Amino acid sequence: MSKGLTRREFVKGTVMGTAALAFAGSPLYSTWAAEPVKRGGIWRYARNRTTPSLDAHRVSETFTGIGGMYDYIVDVTIDPKTFEFKLVPGLATEWHTEKSNKRLILTLRKGVLFHDGSRFDAEVAKWNIERLRLHPKSFLATDLKEIESVEVLNDQTIAVNLKYPSAGLIYTLSTARGQAGFVSKSFQQKNGDDELARKGCGTGAFRLKSWIVDEKVVLERFPDYWKKGVDGKSLPYLDGMEEHYRPKIDQAVLDLRSGGLDTVHFPPPREVSRIRESPDLLYIEMPPFEYQDVCCGFNPRKGPFSSLELRRACCYAIDRERFAKITGFGVSRPHQYPYIAQGQPGWSPKDWPDYTYNPQKAKELVKAAYPRGVTVRVSVISREPDTTYGELLKAMWDAVGIKTELKATERLEWINSMKKDDFEIGFWQGSTNIGGFNRFRLASKEPGNWSNISVPQLDKILDEHNETMGEAKRHDLMKNALKIVYDQALLTSAMALTHAVGTHKRVKGLRNNWRALMANEVWLA
């Protein structure tokens, strides 16, 4: 049993209680039913985001295929009945802290091989953690800044020495953060970063067979995988899987209904009724993770949104009830606070400004900020439902005197523009983060900080939050951090949508590690 870094010590805040009761009748349970597993077959899965790289350390978010190719120090499991989450062994079989929580000891799993045949050991583990924190393009680099050094104690044990205690470190190294997968040191040193990005090389249950960029990633079973299934044989149960990129995700639902796909991740709300009506399909919700759609980030450093009044006007002008009614189709709800939900550490709306729809207030703020009028540009990813969201925002902002222009681009171009600070407003899908650790979304220069928020006081609070082991104090710190964000109207959102999947009933063993589906234990009936 793992010691020291327990769930109670490191995090509290999963959505439980009423949320668990609300979803107790979810068809999720049919995928967990006790029935003999079958081996073989190809699982065809689709979502509306394209994999930018197969190097786990340099992807912008968790992809199911990446999760299948790589293993992590620890795994996160979510109970399908209570929705509680816990840490379980992964590449580390045990872990504990020493020296007032400033030294993390990891005991590593024996007998693990990478897809290139090289062996996983303490030297490789050290190299991976060093690469994660030092590589200039590592998505997790700033999240690991508390690490001072990594020591190899023996072939199967490493010590991670910290500058200060870190409540969130073990979660950063878990499957909940898909960028923390361990890559083959020998493959990278032999072939370089570019080849690793094209081919990937981990210890996961699947290895790369082919990748057609912006179309699909095809994976095949890795015969030397270390983990056993319930039948006593090595996972995975599948012969392989395909991760399809479908920018028009409603078309993917049509393919799901016709049998061309097995599972569609995050189906558009308007298609949910069609999934539910099909006798061969299931619509599954997987709390406690949720997406917060139309998470708007404003650029306060230049251009029209250097005006606080204009930022607040945009917040007041969003009719969230209408947004949810038009685009949510009964499965979304109004939500104005990005990166947090009821039940999570820091949740305290009574202490934050309330931007409930108030068009008159919005008009007054616009007139005060720009008496002669103002034109703003919204950066939109050219896909659904983003284009629909953009049109709705335009209509709502136009109505209060904010002339709105939409600039649609492909996702990778959108990412580059945001990172170069070449935007006025951008929006994306916000989300709840495991344990309420939001530093990677809100702190200066964090890769997950899409709108480049940079507030020294906020950075200080977020750092203190990450260092604090006490749950009550962490709650207050996150509450105060988010108060800065919302007071300054740096971010807002329109609605929230629970983690959702449309899938064929023959697909069994689906589970989520937080925001992504895990392929390792999927099987086809």
C-alpha positions in Angstrom: 0.0 0.0 0.0 1.4 3.4 -0.9 2.4 5.5 2.0 2.7 9.3 2.7 1.1 10.8 -0.4 -2.5 9.7 0.3 -5.6 11.2 -1.2 -6.5 12.8 2.1 -3.1 14.5 2.4 -2.9 15.7 -1.2 -6.4 16.5 -2.4 -10.0 16.8 -1.5 -12.8 18.0 -3.6 -14.3 15.5 -6.0 -17.9 16.1 -6.9 -19.8 13.7 -4.6 -23.0 13.5 -2.6 -25.8 14.9 -4.8 -23.7 14.5 -7.9 -23.2 10.8 -7.2 -26.9 10.3 -6.6 -27.8 12.3 -9.7 -25.8 9.9 -11.9 -26.5 6.7 -10.0 -28.7 5.5 -12.8 -26.2 6.2 -15.5 -25.7 3.5 -18.2 -22.0 3.8 -17.3 -22.6 0.7 -15.1 -23.3 -1.5 -18.0 -19.7 -1.0 -19.1 -18.6 -2.2 -15.7 -20.8 -5.2 -15.5 -19.3 -8.5 -14.4 -19.0 -10.6 -17.5 -16.2 -12.6 -19.1 -13.9 -10.5 -21.2 -13.3 -11.2 -24.8 -10.0 -10.6 -26.6 -9.3 -9.3 -30.0 -10.8 -6.6 -32.3 -10.1 -3.0 -33.2 -11.7 -0.2 -31.1 -12.6 2.8 -33.4 -12.8 5.9 -31.3 -13.3 9.6 -32.4 -13.1 13.1 -31.0 -12.9 16.6 -32.5 -9.3 17.3 -31.5 -6.2 16.3 -33.4 -3.1 14.9 -31.9 -0.3 17.4 -32.4 2.5 15.1 -31.3 3.2 11.5 -30.1 5.8 12.7 -27.6 3.8 12.6 -24.4 5.9 15.5 -22.9 5.0 17.9 -25.6 1.2 17.5 -26.1 -1.2 20.2 -25.1 -3.7 17.9 -23.5 -4.6 14.3 -22.8 -5.4 12.1 -25.8 -6.7 8.6 -25.5 -4.1 7.3 -27.9 -1.3 8.9 -25.9 -2.7 7.4 -22.7 -2.6 4.0 -24.5 1.0 4.4 -25.6 2.4 5.6 -22.3 2.5 4.7 -18.6 2.7 7.1 -15.6 4.2 7.1 -12.2 0.8 6.6 -10.7 -2.7 6.0 -12.1 -5.9 7.8 -11.2 -9.0 5.7 -10.8 -12.5 7.0 -10.4 -15.1 4.9 -8.7 -18.0 4.4 -11.1 -20.6 4.5 -8.3 -19.4 7.3 -6.0 -17.1 9.2 -8.4 -14.4 9.4 -5.8 -10.9 9.3 -7.2 -7.8 7.7 -5.8 -4.2 7.1 -6.7 -3.1 3.6 -7.5 0.4 2.2 -8.5 1.6 2.7 -12.0 5.3 2.7 -12.9 5.8 3.4 -9.2 4.6 0.6 -6.9 5.0 2.6 -3.7 5.7 6.3 -2.7 6.1 8.3 0.4 7.5 11.6 1.6 10.4 12.4 3.9 12.1 15.5 5.3 8.9 17.5 6.1 7.3 16.6 2.7 10.3 18.0 0.8 11.6 14.6 -0.5 9.5 12.1 -2.5 10.7 8.5 -2.6 9.4 6.4 -5.5 9.8 2.7 -5.6 9.7 1.6 -9.3 8.1 -1.4 -11.0 10.4 -4.2 -12.2 10.2 -5.9 -15.5 8.8 -3.0 -17.6 9.9 -2.7 -21.2 9.6 0.2 -23.7 8.3 -0.4 -27.2 11.8 -0.3 -28.5 12.8 -3.1 -26.2 14.8 -0.9 -23.8 14.3 -1.4 -20.0 12.6 0.9 -17.6 14.7 1.6 -14.5 15.7 4.3 -12.0 18.1 6.0 -14.5 15.3 6.2 -17.1 12.8 7.5 -14.5 15.2 10.2 -13.5 15.9 11.2 -17.1 12.1 11.4 -17.8 11.4 13.7 -14.8 14.4 15.9 -15.7 13.2 16.1 -19.3 9.6 17.0 -18.1 10.9 19.8 -16.0 13.7 21.1 -18.2 12.7 20.6 -21.8 11.8 24.0 -23.3 8.7 22.6 -24.9 7.5 20.4 -22.0 3.9 21.2 -21.2 4.6 20.4 -17.5 7.8 22.3 -17.1 6.4 25.1 -14.9 4.3 22.7 -13.0 7.5 20.9 -11.8 9.5 24.0 -10.8 9.4 22.9 -7.2 11.7 20.0 -8.1 15.3 20.8 -7.1 16.9 17.5 -8.1 16.3 13.8 -8.8 18.5 11.1 -7.2 19.0 7.5 -8.2 19.1 5.5 -4.9 19.3 2.1 -6.6 18.1 0.4 -9.8 14.4 0.5 -8.7 14.3 3.6 -6.4 14.6 7.4 -7.0 14.3 10.4 -4.7 12.7 13.6 -5.9 14.1 16.5 -3.8 11.8 19.5 -3.6 12.5 23.2 -2.9 9.3 23.3 -0.9 6.5 20.9 -0.2 4.1 20.3 -3.1 0.6 19.0 -2.6 0.0 18.7 -6.3 3.2 17.1 -7.5 2.0 13.5 -7.4 -1.1 14.4 -9.4 1.1 16.2 -12.0 2.9 12.9 -12.5 -0.3 10.9 -12.8 -2.5 9.8 -15.7 -4.7 12.8 -14.8 -2.1 14.9 -16.6 -1.5 13.1 -19.9 1.8 14.9 -20.6 3.5 13.0 -17.8 3.8 9.7 -19.7 7.3 8.2 -19.5 9.1 8.0 -22.9 12.0 5.8 -23.9 15.3 7.4 -23.2 17.1 5.2 -25.6 14.7 6.0 -28.4 15.0 9.7 -27.9 18.8 9.7 -27.6 19.1 7.6 -30.7 16.5 9.3 -32.9 15.9 12.8 -31.4 12.9 14.8 -30.4 11.4 15.1 -33.9 11.3 11.4 -34.5 9.9 10.8 -31.0 7.1 13.3 -31.8 6.4 11.4 -35.1 6.5 7.9 -33.7 6.3 8.0 -29.9 7.8 5.3 -27.7 6.5 4.4 -24.3 5.8 1.4 -22.1 2.0 1.5 -22.7 -0.3 -1.3 -23.7 -0.3 0.0 -27.3 2.4 0.9 -29.7 2.3 3.0 -32.9 1.3 1.2 -36.2 0.7 4.3 -38.3 -0.3 8.0 -38.0 -2.0 10.0 -40.7 -1.7 13.6 -39.5 -5.0 15.3 -38.9 -6.9 12.1 -39.7 -6.1 9.2 -37.4 -3.6 7.5 -35.1 -3.5 3.7 -35.4 -2.2 1.7 -32.5 -1.5 -2.0 -32.2 -1.2 -4.3 -29.2 2.2 -4.3 -27.4 2.8 -8.0 -26.7 5.3 -7.3 -23.8 3.1 -5.1 -21.7 3.6 -5.6 -18.0 0.0 -5.3 -16.7 -2.3 -8.3 -16.5 -6.0 -8.4 -17.3 -8.7 -10.1 -15.3 -8.1 -13.2 -17.3 -4.5 -13.4 -16.1 -3.0 -12.5 -19.5 -1.2 -9.4 -20.5 -3.3 -6.3 -21.4 -4.7 -5.0 -23.6 -7.6 -7.1 -24.6 -7.8 -5.4 -27.9 -5.7 -6.2 -31.0 -5.5 -2.4 -31.6 -7.3 0.9 -31.6 -7.8 3.8 -33.9 -8.1 7.4 -32.7 -9.9 9.4 -35.4 -9.9 13.2 -35.7 -13.3 14.5 -36.6 -13.5 18.3 -36.6 -17.2 17.9 -37.5 -18.1 15.8 -34.5 -21.8 15.6 -35.5 -20.7 13.6 -38.5 -18.8 11.2 -36.2 -22.1 10.6 -34.4 -23.7 9.6 -37.7 -20.9 7.2 -38.3 -21.4 5.9 -34.7 -25.1 5.3 -35.4 -24.3 3.5 -38.8 -21.6 1.3 -37.3 -18.5 3.1 -38.8 -17.3 4.0 -35.3 -17.5 2.4 -31.9 -17.2 5.4 -29.6 -17.4 9.2 -29.9 -15.9 11.3 -27.1 -17.8 14.5 -26.2 -20.7 14.2 -28.7 -22.4 17.5 -29.4 -25.4 18.0 -27.0 -27.8 18.3 -30.0 -26.9 14.7 -30.9 -27.5 13.2 -27.5 -31.2 12.5 -28.0 -30.3 10.5 -31.2 -27.7 8.4 -29.3 -30.2 7.7 -26.5 -32.9 6.7 -29.1 -30.7 4.1 -30.7 -31.1 0.6 -29.2 -27.5 -0.3 -29.9 -25.9 2.8 -28.3 -25.3 4.3 -24.9 -24.9 7.9 -23.7 -22.6 7.9 -20.7 -21.7 10.7 -18.3 -18.5 10.4 -16.3 -18.3 12.9 -13.4 -16.6 14.5 -11.6 -14.8 16.0 -14.6 -16.8 18.6 -16.5 -16.1 20.9 -19.4 -17.0 24.6 -19.2 -17.8 25.6 -22.7 -17.0 29.0 -24.1 -14.3 29.8 -21.6 -13.5 33.3 -22.8 -10.1 34.8 -22.2 -9.6 38.6 -22.7 -6.3 40.2 -23.6 -5.9 43.1 -21.1 -2.3 43.9 -22.1 -3.2 45.7 -25.4 -6.1 46.7 -27.6 -9.7 47.3 -26.6 -9.7 44.9 -23.6 -7.1 47.0 -21.7 -10.4 48.4 -20.4 -11.7 46.6 -17.4 -15.1 48.1 -18.1 -15.2 46.5 -21.5 -14.2 43.1 -20.1 -16.9 43.3 -17.5 -19.4 44.4 -20.1 -18.7 41.2 -22.1 -19.3 39.1 -19.0 -22.6 40.8 -18.3 -23.7 40.5 -21.9 -23.6 36.7 -22.1 -27.1 35.3 -21.7 -26.0 31.9 -20.2 -29.6 30.6 -19.8 -30.2 31.2 -23.5 -26.7 29.8 -24.4 -27.5 26.5 -22.5 -31.0 26.3 -24.0 -29.9 26.8 -27.6 -26.7 24.8 -27.6 -27.0 22.6 -24.5 -30.1 20.5 -25.6 -30.9 19.6 -22.0 -27.5 18.3 -21.1 -25.7 21.6 -20.4 -26.3 24.1 -17.6 -25.4 27.8 -17.2 -22.0 28.3 -15.6 -20.0 31.6 -15.3 -16.9 30.5 -13.3 -14.1 28.7 -15.3 -11.9 26.0 -13.9 -14.1 25.2 -10.8 -17.4 23.6 -10.0 -19.5 23.1 -6.9 -17.9 20.7 -4.5 -14.3 21.5 -5.5 -11.7 23.1 -3.2 -12.0 26.9 -3.6 -15.7 27.0 -4.7 -17.2 30.1 -3.1 -19.4 32.1 -5.5 -20.6 34.3 -2.6 -17.1 35.9 -2.5 -16.9 36.5 -6.3 -18.6 39.0 -8.6 -21.8 37.8 -10.1 -21.9 38.4 -13.9 -25.5 37.1 -14.4 -27.0 38.4 -17.6 -27.6 42.2 -17.4 -27.6 43.8 -20.8 -28.4 47.3 -19.4 -25.3 47.1 -17.2 -23.3 45.9 -20.1 -24.4 48.9 -22.3 -23.5 51.3 -19.5 -20.0 49.9 -19.2 -19.5 49.9 -22.9 -20.5 53.6 -23.2 -18.3 54.6 -20.2 -15.3 52.8 -21.7 -15.8 53.7 -25.4 -18.3 56.6 -26.0 -17.7 56.5 -29.7 -18.1 52.7 -30.0 -15.7 49.8 -30.1 -14.9 46.9 -32.4 -13.5 43.6 -31.0 -12.1 40.5 -32.7 -12.9 37.0 -31.5 -10.5 34.2 -32.3 -12.5 31.0 -33.1 -11.3 27.5 -33.9 -12.9 26.5 -37.2 -14.9 23.5 -36.0 -18.3 22.8 -34.4 -19.6 23.7 -32.0 -17.0 26.5 -31.8 -18.3 28.3 -34.8 -21.9 28.2 -33.4 -20.6 29.5 -30.1 -18.8 32.3 -31.9 -22.0 33.4 -33.7 -24.0 33.4 -30.4 -21.3 35.5 -28.6 -21.3 37.9 -31.6 -25.1 38.4 -31.4 -25.0 39.0 -27.6 -22.1 41.4 -27.7 -23.4 43.2 -30.8 -26.7 43.7 -28.9 -25.0 45.8 -26.2 -22.9 48.0 -28.5 -19.8 45.8 -28.8 -19.3 45.4 -32.6 -17.9 41.9 -32.9 -15.8 40.3 -35.7 -15.1 36.6 -35.8 -11.7 35.3 -37.0 -11.9 31.6 -37.7 -8.7 29.5 -38.0 -7.6 25.9 -37.7 -6.8 24.7 -34.1 -3.0 24.7 -34.4 -3.0 28.2 -35.9 -5.4 29.3 -33.1 -2.9 27.9 -30.5 0.0 29.8 -32.1 -1.9 33.1 -32.2 -2.9 32.8 -28.6 0.7 32.0 -27.5 2.1 34.9 -29.5 -0.5 37.2 -27.8 -2.0 38.0 -31.2 -5.6 38.0 -30.0 -8.2 40.2 -28.4 -10.6 37.5 -27.2 -10.2 33.8 -27.5 -12.4 31.0 -26.2 -11.9 27.3 -25.5 -13.3 24.5 -23.4 -12.3 25.2 -19.8 -12.5 22.3 -17.4 -12.4 21.3 -13.8 -8.9 20.1 -12.6 -8.2 17.2 -10.3 -8.1 18.3 -6.7 -8.6 22.0 -7.7 -5.0 22.5 -8.7 -5.3 25.3 -11.2 -1.8 26.7 -11.3 -1.1 25.3 -14.8 -4.2 27.2 -16.0 -3.8 30.5 -14.4 -0.1 31.2 -13.5 2.2 33.3 -15.7 3.8 31.5 -18.6 2.0 28.2 -17.9 1.3 26.3 -21.2 -2.3 25.7 -20.1 -2.8 29.5 -19.6 -4.3 30.1 -23.0 -4.9 33.8 -22.6 -1.5 34.5 -21.0 -2.8 35.8 -17.7 0.0 37.4 -15.8 -0.7 38.9 -12.4 2.1 38.7 -9.8 -0.3 38.6 -6.8 -2.1 35.7 -8.5 1.1 33.8 -9.1 2.1 34.2 -5.5 -1.2 32.8 -4.2 -1.1 29.9 -6.7 2.4 29.0 -5.6 1.4 29.1 -2.0 -1.6 26.9 -2.8 0.5 24.3 -4.4 2.9 24.2 -1.4 0.1 24.0 1.2 -0.7 20.5 2.6 -3.7 21.5 4.7 -7.1 21.2 2.9 -8.8 24.1 4.6 -6.1 26.6 3.8 -5.8 25.3 0.2 -9.6 26.0 -0.2 -9.1 29.6 1.0 -6.1 30.2 -1.2 -7.9 28.9 -4.4 -11.0 31.0 -3.5 -8.8 34.1 -3.3 -6.9 33.2 -6.5 -10.1 32.9 -8.5 -11.4 36.1 -6.9 -8.6 38.0 -8.6 -9.4 36.4 -12.0 -13.1 37.1 -11.7 -12.8 40.6 -10.2 -10.5 41.6 -13.1 -12.8 39.9 -15.6 -9.9 38.0 -17.1 -12.0 34.9 -17.8 -15.6 34.0 -18.0 -17.6 31.1 -19.3 -21.2 30.4 -20.5 -22.1 26.8 -19.5 -20.9 23.5 -18.2 -21.2 20.0 -19.6 -20.4 16.8 -17.8 -17.8 14.5 -19.3 -19.8 12.6 -21.9 -19.4 9.7 -24.3 -21.5 8.1 -27.0 -20.6 4.5 -27.5 -21.8 1.2 -28.9 -23.1 -1.3 -26.3 -20.5 -3.8 -27.4 -17.7 -1.6 -26.1 -16.9 -2.7 -22.5 -14.4 -1.6 -19.9 -14.6 2.1 -20.6 -13.2 4.3 -17.8 -11.8 7.8 -17.5 -8.7 8.9 -15.7 -10.1 12.4 -15.3 -10.7 14.1 -18.7 -9.6 11.3 -21.1 -10.8 7.7 -21.8 -8.4 4.9 -21.0 -8.0 2.3 -23.7 -5.9 -0.3 -21.8 -8.9 -2.3 -20.4 -11.4 -1.7 -23.2 -12.8 -4.9 -24.9 -15.4 -5.6 -27.5 -18.3 -8.0 -26.7 
